[in-house]
Amino acid sequence: MPCARAEQSPRMPRGAPGQRARAVLLLLGLLLLAAPPAPSWSAASRVTTEHVTARLVTERSVVAPGESVDAALVLDLRPGWHTYWRNPGDSGEPPRIDWRLPAGVEAGPIRWPLPERIPVGPLANYGYSGRAIHLVELRVADDWPVGEPIAVVAEAYWLVCEEACIPEQSRFALRLDTAARSGPADAAVADVFGAARAALPLPGSVAASFSRDGGLLRLEVPVAALRARLSLPEDFQIADVAFFSDAWGLIEHAAEQRWHARDERLVVDLVPGAAPPDVEPAGLLVIETPDGPRGVHVDAGASAGAAPALDPEAFDTASLGLPGALLLALLGGLVLNLMPCVFPVLAIKALGFARQGGAPLRERALHGIAYTAGVLTFFAVVAALLLALRGAGFAVGWGFQLQSPLFVALMAYLFLLLGLSLAGAVTIGTGLMGIGGGLETGRGHAGAFATGGLAALVAAPCTAPFMGAALGYAVTLPWLPALTIVLALGVGMALPFLLLTLVPGLAGRLPRPGPWMERLKQLLAFPMFATAAWLVWVLSVQVGSDGVAAVLAGMLLLALSLWALEQTRHASSAVRRGVGALAVLGIGTALWLGAATERQTAPRHDALAGEMPPASHTGLSGVAYSADVLSGALAAGRPVFVNMTAAWCITCLVNERVALSSARVARAFVRRDVLYLKGDWTNRDPDITRYLSGFGRNGVPIYVFYPPGRQPEVLPQLLTESLVLATLGDDT
C-alpha cells in the first residue's frame, strides 16, 4: 500500500554509551517521520502516491452559517490506471470518504460523475481514467458562531487498478473560515468545480420500462422525454448510448448493448446478469450529444412520485439577487391591490377613503402611516411563522395560514362580526368600529391599523405578478433578508393608500363626510357577509359538511350572543351580568366549535386514478395532480396543462371562471389531447409544495403548460381565454 508505509525498526547497536545515545536519537527521529503528520489547515490538501495525485479542495474558503460549500475529492491518475464508479462493474471498489467534522457541520453523499466502461480482458468495469472529481456538499448549521473556523478532516479510500489493483488511502485536513456572508469562489479551483458539475448526470429520473424478451432485458425510454430532460432539439438524432446499471449483476457489464430508436422510443437490449429477478431495474443512461455525453437516471418506478422533467436552471431564482427580489416584491405588492384576493376588503377601504375628505394633513398622514404599519405588521408575523415552520422541516408556502380549518373558521367569525358592526346590529368598541379609517381623534388610527392588517390578511394567500419569484427567492435566504423582502411586499401594497393620504391634490378629490356615510357604512356590511359565506364554502372543501355545520352553529351563537349584549346595554346591572355570562358561554361554545374543525377532514380525491369534476357546465375536466400522473404523461409524449389552485385563493377561482371554463377552451383541450392536471392546495400537500418550489414559487396560483419534447412554459398569474388558447397553439 503506497499510502500506508510500514516502517521497520532498526536494531540497537552495541558499544559505547555515546553510540547508544546516537542510536536512540536516530530511532526517535525515524518514529517522528513515521508518525502521521499534523493537520495542515488550509483550503486544500494534497497527497501523492505512486499512481495517484489526490486533492481535497473546497470551492470557497469562507462560508456563512446556514449555507453550504462544495468540496471535491480530485484523483489525478497515472496513464493506464483507473478508479471506480458507485457500481464498479465486474470487479473493483468505489471510493469512499469518512468525514471527521465538528458538530453543526454535515457532509452529503458523493455526487458521482458520468462513468465510462473500461474493458479488462473478458470483463468490464465502470469507472474513471485520467481524472475523477467527486463532489460532496458540506452544510453549516444556522447557529454556527460567525468567525469561528471549521476544521474539516477526511479519510479517503480508493482502489486504483491497471491489471493489478492497489488499495490506497490518505488523510486530508482543511480549514474553512466563517463570516456573516460567504466568500467568493476561489478562482484557482474554478476549473475543477466547473468540470465536475459538467460531468454530473442531470438530477431526477425519467420513467422507463424494463421487460424480458427471450434471453434479453429490454430497456425502453420515450425519446420525447429524453429530449425534454436533456434540452435537445426535436430533430436531434441519437448517435450513441450506454447504460450503467445501479445494481451489480442486473446486466452483464461486458456484453454488447444493442440499441435503436423506434416509434419515438429508445430501445436498448441488454444481457441479464447474475442478480435475482427482483433486483430493481434502474441505472444511468448516457447519451452522446453535440456538447458531449449527457446522463440521466432511468427507473422503471420513476413515475411513482418522480419529479417532473424540468431543466433545473430554467426556473432557478438564486440568480435574482436581493436588490432584484426587493424590486419585484415592491411591484408585486402594488399589483396585489388589483388582485381579486383583495376585493373583500375594498368595502372597508372605500369607507376609509370617504372619511378622508376634508381632514387636515396631519390626520391624513397619521392615518396612512397607521394603515401601513398594520400591513407591515401582518406580513412580518406571517413571514416569521412561515420561515420558522420551513426551518423546522414543514413543507408550507405562502398562504399556509388558510390551509388551517381553524384559521378559516375564525376568519369567518371575524367577517361576520365586522358585517354586524357595519350594519349597526352590534357595537364592538371604538377599535373595530374605526376599521375603515375613521379619523376621529383617538379612534381612527387604531381602526386604520386594523384595516391594514385585515387587508394584508385577506390578500396574503394569493400571488400577484412579480411577487412569486421574489417570495420563492426569499425562502432560500437567512431570516433577515427574507423578512426584508416580505416587508417590501407590504410596502408596495400599502403605498397607494399612503400616497392618497399624503398628497393634497389626491385628498382634495375625495367627497366630504356627511350623513350619507352612515348609509354607505350599512351597505358595506354586505360584502363582509359575502366574505364570511365564502370562507364557509372554503371550509366545506377542507372539512366537509360536518365542519360546515359546526361553524354555522358557531356563527349563530356568536351573532345571538352579541345581539343579546347589545340589547341589554342599558338594562340593570343584574340583567347585564346574567346576559353577559350567557354571552360568554355562547362565544366560548362558538370558538370551541370552530376549533373542532381542525380535527375534521373532507373526503379526498384519488389523486392517481379519479377524475375531478368538470370545471363548469362546459365539461372541461381533469385529473387530480400527482407526480406519477405527470411523469407518465410526459413519458408518453402527451401535452399537459397543470393548474395549481386552492379554494381560498380568489384569484385562482376567478381565473378558472374567466379563462378555463369556456366551451372554446374545453374543445381546444380535447382537440390537442391535452391532459388537464389540477392540484388542490386548499389543505397542506407537501407534493404540491415541492412542485411549486421547482419553479421558484411559494404560493398559488401557478399555471404550467408542458408541450411535447420541450421545456414547460409558466403562464402569468392572471389568465385570459385567448392567452390559454394561444399557449395551447389553438386559436381557432
C-alpha positions in Angstrom: 0.0 0.0 0.0 1.8 3.1 -1.2 0.0 5.4 1.3 0.3 3.3 4.4 4.1 3.0 4.9 5.3 0.3 7.2 8.5 1.4 8.9 11.0 -1.2 10.1 12.6 -0.7 13.5 16.4 -0.6 13.3 18.4 -2.9 15.6 20.0 -1.2 18.6 23.8 -1.1 18.1 26.1 -2.4 20.8 29.0 -0.3 22.0 29.8 2.8 23.9 27.1 4.9 25.6 27.6 7.6 23.1 26.9 5.2 20.3 23.7 4.0 22.1 22.6 7.6 22.7 23.0 8.4 19.0 21.1 5.3 18.1 18.2 6.3 20.4 18.1 9.8 18.8 18.1 8.2 15.4 15.2 5.9 16.4 13.2 8.8 17.7 13.8 10.7 14.5 12.6 7.7 12.5 9.5 7.4 14.7 8.7 11.1 14.2 9.0 10.7 10.5 6.7 7.6 10.5 4.1 9.4 12.7 1.0 10.9 11.0 1.7 14.5 10.1 -0.2 17.2 12.0 -3.1 18.7 10.1 -2.2 21.4 7.7 -5.1 23.8 8.0 -5.8 25.4 4.6 -8.5 25.4 1.9 -6.8 22.5 0.1 -4.9 19.3 1.0 -2.8 17.2 -1.4 -1.2 13.7 -1.3 0.8 12.0 -4.0 1.3 8.2 -4.3 3.0 6.2 -7.0 -0.2 6.1 -9.1 -2.5 8.9 -7.9 -2.3 12.5 -7.0 -5.2 13.2 -4.7 -6.5 16.5 -3.5 -9.3 17.6 -1.3 -10.4 21.2 -2.1 -13.3 23.5 -1.3 -14.9 25.9 -3.8 -14.8 28.7 -1.2 -12.5 29.3 1.8 -15.1 31.4 3.6 -18.7 30.2 4.3 -21.6 31.7 6.2 -23.6 29.9 8.9 -26.7 28.3 7.4 -25.1 27.9 4.0 -23.2 25.2 2.3 -20.0 24.8 0.3 -18.9 22.1 -2.2 -15.8 20.1 -1.5 -14.2 17.9 -4.2 -12.0 14.9 -3.9 -9.9 15.1 -7.0 -8.0 12.0 -8.2 -5.4 12.5 -11.0 -4.5 9.1 -12.2 -1.3 7.8 -13.8 -1.9 6.8 -17.5 -3.4 3.3 -17.9 -4.7 3.3 -14.3 -8.4 3.8 -13.3 -10.7 4.1 -10.2 -14.3 3.1 -9.9 -17.9 4.4 -10.1 -20.5 3.6 -7.3 -21.3 0.3 -9.1 -17.7 -0.8 -10.1 -18.9 -3.4 -12.6 -17.4 -6.9 -12.7 -14.7 -6.0 -10.2 -13.4 -3.2 -8.1 -14.5 -1.0 -5.3 -15.8 2.6 -5.3 -14.0 5.4 -3.4 -15.4 6.3 0.0 -14.8 9.2 2.3 -15.0 9.1 6.1 -15.6 12.6 7.4 -14.4 13.9 10.8 -16.5 17.0 11.2 -17.4 19.2 14.2 -21.0 19.2 15.5 -23.0 21.6 13.3 -21.3 20.6 10.1 -22.6 17.8 7.9 -21.4 16.2 4.7 -23.7 15.0 2.0 -23.3 11.9 -0.2 -20.7 11.7 -3.0 -22.2 13.0 -6.3 -20.8 10.7 -8.9 -19.7 11.9 -12.4 -20.6 10.0 -15.5 -18.6 6.8 -15.7 -17.0 5.1 -18.7 -16.9 1.4 -19.5 -13.3 0.1 -19.0 -12.7 -3.4 -20.6 -10.4 -5.6 -18.6 -9.9 -8.8 -20.6 -13.3 -10.6 -20.8 -14.7 -8.3 -18.0 -15.7 -4.7 -17.9 -15.5 -2.1 -15.1 -17.4 1.1 -14.6 -15.0 3.9 -13.6 -12.7 6.7 -14.5 -9.3 7.2 -16.0 -7.3 10.4 -16.3 -9.1 12.4 -13.7 -12.0 11.7 -11.4 -13.7 14.5 -9.4 -16.1 13.6 -6.6 -18.3 16.4 -5.3 -19.6 16.5 -1.7 -21.7 19.2 -0.2 -20.7 20.5 3.3 -23.6 22.1 5.2 -23.0 24.5 8.1 -25.7 24.9 10.8 -27.6 28.2 11.1 -26.3 28.6 14.7 -22.6 28.2 13.9 -20.7 31.1 15.5 -19.6 33.7 13.0 -15.8 34.0 12.9 -15.1 30.5 14.3 -13.2 28.4 11.8 -14.4 24.9 10.8 -11.8 22.1 10.9 -12.6 19.6 8.2 -10.8 16.2 8.4 -11.4 13.4 5.9 -10.1 9.9 5.5 -10.4 8.9 1.8 -10.1 5.3 0.5 -9.8 4.3 -3.2 -8.8 1.3 -5.3 -6.6 2.1 -8.2 -6.1 -0.5 -10.9 -4.3 -1.3 -14.1 -4.2 -5.1 -14.4 -3.3 -5.4 -10.7 -5.3 -3.3 -8.1 -3.7 -1.4 -5.2 -5.8 -0.1 -2.3 -4.7 3.4 -1.2 -5.9 5.8 1.4 -5.0 9.3 2.7 -5.9 11.7 5.4 -6.8 15.3 4.4 -7.2 18.3 6.6 -8.8 21.7 5.7 -9.9 24.8 7.4 -12.9 26.8 6.4 -13.2 30.4 7.8 -16.7 31.7 8.6 -18.2 35.1 8.2 -21.6 36.7 8.1 -21.6 36.3 4.3 -20.0 33.6 2.2 -16.8 34.5 0.4 -16.4 34.4 -3.4 -15.4 31.2 -5.2 -11.7 30.5 -5.4 -10.6 31.3 -9.0 -7.7 28.7 -8.6 -10.2 25.8 -8.4 -13.0 27.2 -10.6 -12.0 24.9 -13.5 -12.2 21.9 -11.1 -15.7 22.6 -10.0 -16.9 23.6 -13.4 -15.6 20.4 -14.9 -17.1 18.4 -12.0 -20.6 19.8 -12.4 -20.5 19.4 -16.2 -19.7 15.7 -15.7 -22.7 15.1 -13.4 -25.9 13.4 -14.5 -29.0 15.6 -14.6 -31.0 15.4 -11.3 -34.2 13.5 -11.2 -35.3 10.4 -13.2 -37.0 9.6 -16.4 -39.7 6.9 -16.4 -38.6 3.8 -18.3 -39.8 0.3 -18.9 -37.8 -2.9 -18.4 -39.1 -6.2 -19.9 -37.6 -9.6 -20.5 -37.7 -10.7 -24.2 -36.2 -14.2 -24.6 -32.7 -14.0 -23.2 -32.6 -10.2 -23.2 -33.5 -7.5 -20.8 -35.1 -4.7 -22.8 -34.9 -1.1 -21.7 -37.4 1.3 -23.4 -37.4 5.1 -22.9 -39.6 7.7 -24.7 -37.4 9.8 -26.9 -39.6 12.9 -26.3 -38.9 12.6 -22.5 -35.2 12.3 -23.2 -35.2 15.3 -25.4 -37.1 17.4 -22.9 -34.9 16.2 -20.0 -31.6 16.8 -21.8 -32.8 20.0 -23.5 -32.2 18.6 -27.0 -33.8 19.9 -30.2 -36.6 17.9 -31.8 -34.5 17.0 -34.8 -31.7 15.6 -32.6 -30.6 12.1 -33.7 -29.1 9.8 -31.1 -25.5 8.8 -32.1 -24.5 6.5 -29.2 -26.0 5.2 -26.0 -24.6 3.4 -22.9 -26.5 2.1 -19.9 -24.8 1.7 -16.5 -26.9 -0.3 -14.0 -27.3 0.8 -10.5 -27.1 -2.7 -9.0 -24.3 -5.2 -9.5 -25.5 -8.2 -11.6 -28.6 -6.6 -13.2 -26.8 -6.9 -16.6 -23.6 -8.5 -18.0 -21.4 -5.5 -17.8 -19.0 -6.6 -20.6 -21.8 -7.7 -23.0 -22.6 -5.6 -26.1 -25.5 -3.2 -25.7 -27.6 -3.1 -28.9 -29.9 -0.1 -29.3 -32.2 1.5 -31.8 -34.9 4.3 -31.8 -38.3 3.0 -32.9 -41.7 4.7 -32.9 -40.3 7.6 -30.8 -38.9 5.1 -28.2 -35.3 4.4 -27.5 -34.9 0.6 -27.1 -31.7 -0.9 -25.6 -31.2 -4.6 -25.5 -29.2 -5.8 -22.5 -27.9 -9.2 -21.5 -29.2 -10.1 -18.0 -26.6 -10.7 -15.3 -26.5 -13.0 -12.3 -28.7 -10.8 -10.0 -32.1 -12.3 -9.0 -35.1 -11.0 -11.0 -36.4 -8.9 -8.1 -33.4 -6.5 -8.3 -34.8 -3.0 -9.0 -34.2 -2.3 -12.7 -32.7 1.2 -12.8 -29.5 2.9 -13.8 -27.7 5.7 -15.6 -28.4 6.2 -19.3 -25.6 8.2 -21.1 -26.4 9.8 -24.4 -23.8 11.2 -26.8 -24.8 14.8 -27.7 -23.1 17.5 -29.7 -22.0 19.0 -26.4 -20.5 15.7 -25.2 -22.0 12.9 -23.1 -25.1 13.7 -21.0 -26.5 11.4 -18.4 -29.9 10.9 -16.8 -31.2 8.3 -14.4 -33.8 5.9 -15.8 -36.0 3.9 -13.5 -38.9 1.6 -14.0 -40.5 3.1 -10.9 -39.7 6.7 -11.8 -43.3 7.6 -12.5 -44.2 6.8 -8.8 -43.5 10.2 -7.3 -40.7 11.3 -9.5 -40.0 14.9 -10.1 -41.3 16.3 -13.4 -38.9 16.5 -16.2 -37.6 20.1 -15.8 -34.5 21.9 -16.6 -33.4 22.9 -13.1 -31.7 26.1 -14.3 -34.7 27.3 -16.2 -36.6 28.2 -13.1 -33.8 29.0 -10.7 -34.4 32.1 -8.6 -31.0 32.0 -6.9 -29.6 34.4 -9.5 -32.3 37.0 -8.8 -30.2 38.7 -6.1 -31.5 40.7 -3.1 -32.0 44.1 -5.0 -33.9 42.4 -7.8 -36.1 40.5 -5.3 -36.9 43.7 -3.4 -37.9 45.5 -6.6 -40.1 42.5 -7.6 -41.7 42.4 -4.1 -42.5 46.1 -4.2 -44.1 45.8 -7.7 -45.9 42.7 -6.6 -47.3 44.5 -3.6 -48.6 47.3 -5.8 -50.3 44.8 -8.2 -51.7 42.9 -5.2 -54.1 45.8 -4.7 -55.7 45.0 -8.0 -56.0 41.2 -7.5 -59.4 39.6 -6.8 -58.0 38.4 -3.4 -58.3 42.0 -2.1 -61.9 42.6 -3.3 -63.4 41.5 0.1 -61.8 44.4 1.9 -62.3 47.0 -0.8 -65.5 47.9 1.1 -63.6 48.8 4.2 -61.0 50.7 2.1 -63.8 52.6 0.4 -65.2 53.7 3.8 -61.7 54.8 4.8 -61.3 56.9 1.6 -64.7 58.5 2.2 -63.7 59.6 5.7 -60.6 61.3 4.4 -62.4 64.1 2.8 -61.7 67.5 4.5 -59.3 66.1 7.1 -56.2 68.1 7.9 -52.9 66.8 6.5 -51.5 65.7 9.9 -54.5 63.5 10.5 -54.4 62.1 7.0 -50.6 61.3 7.4 -51.1 59.6 10.7 -54.0 57.6 9.2 -51.9 56.5 6.2 -48.9 55.6 8.5 -51.2 53.6 10.8 -52.6 51.7 7.8 -49.1 51.0 6.5 -48.0 49.8 9.9 -50.9 47.4 10.0 -50.0 45.9 6.7 -46.3 45.6 7.6 -47.1 44.0 11.0 -49.2 41.3 9.5 -46.7 40.5 6.8 -43.9 40.4 9.3 -45.8 37.9 11.5 -46.7 35.7 8.6 -43.2 35.8 7.3 -41.8 34.9 10.7 -44.2 31.9 11.1 -43.5 30.7 7.5 -39.7 30.8 7.9 -39.9 29.1 11.3 -42.1 26.3 10.0 -39.9 25.8 7.0 -36.9 25.8 9.2 -38.5 23.1 11.3 -38.9 20.9 8.2 -42.6 21.6 7.4 -43.5 21.8 3.7 -45.5 25.0 3.8 -45.8 28.0 1.5 -47.3 31.5 1.1 -50.9 31.4 2.3 -50.3 28.5 4.7 -52.5 30.1 7.3 -55.6 29.5 5.3 -54.7 25.8 5.0 -55.8 25.6 8.7 -59.6 25.0 9.1 -59.4 26.6 12.5 -57.9 29.8 11.0 -60.6 29.8 8.3 -63.4 29.3 10.9 -62.0 32.2 13.0 -61.9 34.4 9.8 -65.5 33.6 9.1 -66.4 34.7 12.6 -64.4 37.9 12.2 -66.1 38.9 8.9 -69.5 38.1 10.4 -68.6 40.3 13.3 -67.5 43.2 11.0 -70.7 42.9 9.0 -72.8 43.1 12.1 -70.8 46.1 13.3 -71.1 47.9 10.0 -74.8 47.2 9.8 -75.3 48.7 13.3 -76.6 45.5 14.8 -73.9 45.3 17.4 -71.4 47.8 19.0 -68.0 46.2 19.4 -65.9 49.1 20.6 -64.1 52.0 19.0 -61.2 50.0 17.7 -63.2 47.7 15.5 -65.8 50.4 14.8 -63.0 52.5 13.5 -61.9 49.9 10.9 -62.3 51.6 7.6 -60.4 54.6 8.6 -62.4 56.8 11.0 -60.4 60.0 11.6 -62.0 60.8 14.9 -59.2 61.5 17.4 -58.2 58.5 19.4 -60.3 56.1 17.2 -59.4 56.3 13.6 -55.7 55.5 13.8 -56.4 52.2 15.6 -59.0 51.4 13.0 -56.6 52.2 10.2 -54.0 49.9 11.7 -56.6 47.1 11.9 -57.7 47.8 8.3 -54.2 47.4 7.1 -53.8 44.2 8.9 -57.1 42.9 7.6 -56.3 43.9 4.0 -53.0 42.1 4.2 -54.6 39.1 5.8 -57.1 38.6 3.0 -54.6 39.4 0.3 -51.8 37.2 1.6 -53.0 33.8 0.3 -52.7 34.8 -3.4 -49.7 35.5 -5.5 -49.6 38.6 -7.7 -47.4 39.1 -10.8 -43.8 39.8 -9.8 -44.1 38.6 -6.2 -44.0 34.9 -7.0 -40.3 34.9 -7.9 -39.5 37.3 -5.0 -41.1 35.0 -2.4 -39.6 31.9 -4.0 -36.2 33.6 -3.6 -36.9 34.9 -0.1 -37.5 31.4 1.4 -34.0 30.4 0.3 -32.3 33.2 2.3 -31.5 33.7 6.0 -34.1 35.3 8.2 -33.2 39.0 7.9 -33.0 39.3 4.1 -36.1 37.1 3.7 -38.0 39.3 6.1 -36.9 42.4 4.3 -38.3 41.0 1.0 -41.7 40.3 2.6 -41.8 43.7 4.2 -41.1 45.3 0.7 -44.1 43.4 -0.5 -46.1 45.0 2.3 -44.7 48.5 1.5 -45.9 48.0 -2.1 -49.4 47.0 -1.0 -49.7 50.0 1.4 -48.1 52.6 -0.9 -51.2 53.7 -2.9 -53.2 54.3 0.2 -50.3 56.0 1.9 -49.9 58.4 -1.1 -53.6 59.1 -1.1 -53.4 60.3 2.4 -50.3 62.4 2.0 -50.7 64.1 -1.4 -53.0 67.1 -1.1 -54.1 67.0 -4.7 -55.4 63.5 -4.4 -57.1 64.0 -1.0 -58.9 67.1 -2.3 -60.8 65.0 -4.8 -62.4 62.9 -2.1 -66.0 63.6 -1.2 -66.8 65.5 2.0 -68.1 63.5 5.0 -71.8 63.7 5.7 -74.9 61.7 6.7 -74.6 59.6 3.5 -71.7 57.9 5.1 -73.9 56.1 7.6 -76.0 54.6 4.8 -72.8 53.6 3.0 -71.4 52.0 6.1 -74.5 49.9 6.5 -74.4 48.9 2.8 -70.8 47.9 3.1 -71.8 45.3 5.7 -73.0 43.0 2.9 -69.5 42.4 1.3 -68.4 41.4 4.8 -71.3 38.9 5.0 -70.4 37.7 1.5 -66.8 37.1 2.6 -68.0 35.1 5.6 -70.1 33.0 3.3 -67.1 32.4 1.0 -65.0 31.3 4.0 -67.7 28.8 5.0 -67.5 27.4 1.4 -63.7 27.1 1.8 -64.4 25.1 5.0 -66.7 22.8 3.0 -63.8 21.9 0.8 -61.4 21.4 3.7 -63.6 19.6 6.3 -66.8 18.6 4.6 -70.4 19.1 5.7 -69.9 18.2 9.3 -67.3 21.0 9.7 -69.6 23.5 7.9 -72.5 22.6 10.2 -70.3 23.2 13.3 -69.1 26.6 12.1 -72.6 27.7 11.0 -73.8 26.9 14.5 -70.9 28.8 16.0 -71.7 31.8 13.8 -75.3 31.7 15.0 -74.2 31.5 18.7 -71.8 34.4 18.1 -74.4 36.6 16.5 -77.0 35.8 19.1 -74.6 36.5 22.0 -73.5 39.8 20.6 -77.1 40.8 19.8 -78.1 40.0 23.4 -75.3 42.1 24.8 -76.3 45.0 22.5 -80.0 44.8 23.6 -79.2 44.8 27.3 -76.6 47.6 27.1 -78.9 49.9 29.1 -80.5 47.3 31.4 -80.0 46.8 35.1 -76.7 45.5 36.4 -78.2 42.1 37.3 -79.6 41.7 33.8 -76.3 42.7 32.2 -74.3 40.3 34.4 -76.7 37.4 33.6 -76.8 38.1 29.9 -73.0 38.7 29.9 -72.4 35.2 31.4 -74.7 33.6 28.8 -72.9 35.6 26.1 -69.5 34.4 27.3 -70.8 30.8 27.3 -72.2 31.3 23.7 -69.0 32.9 22.4 -66.9 30.2 24.1 -69.0 27.5 22.5 -68.7 29.1 19.1 -64.9 29.2 19.5 -64.9 25.5 20.6 -67.0 24.6 17.5 -64.5 26.4 15.3 -61.5 24.7 16.9 -63.2 21.3 16.4 -62.9 21.8 12.6 -59.1 21.3 12.9 -59.6 17.6 13.6 -62.0 17.0 10.7 -61.2 16.2 7.1 -63.3 16.2 4.0 -63.4 13.1 1.7 -60.3 13.4 -0.5 -60.0 12.6 -4.2 -58.0 9.7 -5.5 -55.0 11.6 -7.0 -53.8 8.6 -9.0 -56.9 7.4 -10.8 -60.0 9.5 -10.1 -61.1 12.3 -12.4 -62.1 15.6 -10.9 -65.5 17.1 -11.6 -65.8 19.4 -14.6 -64.6 23.0 -14.1 -68.1 24.1 -15.2 -71.0 23.1 -17.3 -68.8 23.2 -20.4 -67.3 19.8 -19.5 -63.6 20.8 -19.0 -62.5 18.1 -16.6 -59.2 16.9 -15.3 -57.2 14.6 -13.2 -56.1 15.4 -9.7 -52.4 16.3 -9.8 -49.8 13.7 -8.8 -46.1 13.4 -9.9 -47.0 9.9 -11.0 -49.6 11.0 -13.5 -47.5 13.9 -14.7 -44.4 11.8 -15.3 -46.4 9.1 -17.1 -48.0 11.7 -19.4 -44.6 13.3 -20.2 -43.0 9.9 -20.9 -45.8 9.2 -23.3 -45.2 12.5 -25.1 -48.6 13.9 -24.2 -49.1 17.6 -23.7 -50.0 18.5 -20.1 -51.6 21.6 -18.5 -51.1 21.9 -14.8 -53.2 24.2 -12.6 -52.2 24.6 -9.0 -55.0 26.2 -7.1 -56.8 26.5 -3.7 -60.3 27.1 -2.6 -59.2 30.1 -0.5 -57.4 31.7 -3.5 -60.0 34.1 -5.1 -57.6 34.9 -8.0 -57.5 31.2 -8.7 -61.2 30.9 -8.8 -61.6 34.0 -11.0 -59.1 32.6 -13.4 -60.9 29.3 -13.7 -64.2 31.0 -14.3 -62.8 33.6 -16.8 -60.2 31.6 -18.7 -60.6 27.9 -18.1 -64.4 27.4 -18.2 -65.3 28.4 -21.8 -66.5 25.9 -24.4 -63.7 27.1 -26.7 -61.0 26.1 -24.1 -62.7 22.8 -23.5 -62.8 22.0 -27.2 -59.1 23.0 -27.5 -58.1 20.7 -24.7 -59.9 17.8 -26.4 -58.6 18.7 -29.9 -55.0 18.9 -28.7 -55.3 15.8 -26.4 -54.1 18.0 -23.5 -54.1 16.3 -20.1 -55.5 18.8 -17.5 -54.0 18.2 -14.1 -55.4 20.2 -11.2 -53.5 20.4 -7.9 -55.7 21.4 -4.9 -53.6 23.2 -2.2 -56.6 24.1 -0.1 -55.2 21.7 2.6 -51.5 21.2 3.1 -49.9 19.0 0.5 -46.1 18.5 0.5 -46.1 17.2 -3.1 -47.6 20.4 -4.4 -45.3 22.5 -2.2 -42.3 20.7 -3.8 -43.8 21.2 -7.2 -44.1 25.0 -6.6 -40.5 25.1 -5.3 -39.4 23.5 -8.5 -40.5 26.7 -10.3 -39.1 29.0 -7.7 -42.6 29.7 -6.4 -44.0 29.7 -2.9 -47.8 30.1 -3.4 -50.7 29.7 -5.8 -51.9 30.2 -8.5 -49.4 28.8 -10.9 -50.2 27.5 -14.4 -47.7 25.4 -16.4 -48.0 24.0 -19.9 -45.8 21.1 -20.9 -45.6 20.9 -24.7 -44.3 17.6 -26.0 -40.5 17.4 -26.3 -39.9 21.0 -25.0 -39.4 22.7 -21.7 -42.5 23.7 -19.7 -43.9 27.2 -20.1 -45.1 29.1 -17.0 -48.2 31.3 -17.7 -49.0 34.6 -16.0 -51.0 34.6 -12.8 -53.8 36.4 -14.4 -55.3 34.3 -17.3 -57.5 35.1 -20.2 -59.2 32.8 -22.6 -57.1 34.0 -25.5 -53.9 33.5 -23.6 -54.8 29.9 -22.8 -55.7 29.2 -26.4 -52.5 30.8 -27.7 -50.5 28.7 -25.2 -52.1 25.5 -26.4 -51.4 26.6 -30.0 -55.1 26.5 -30.8 -56.6 29.9 -31.8 -59.4 28.5 -33.9 
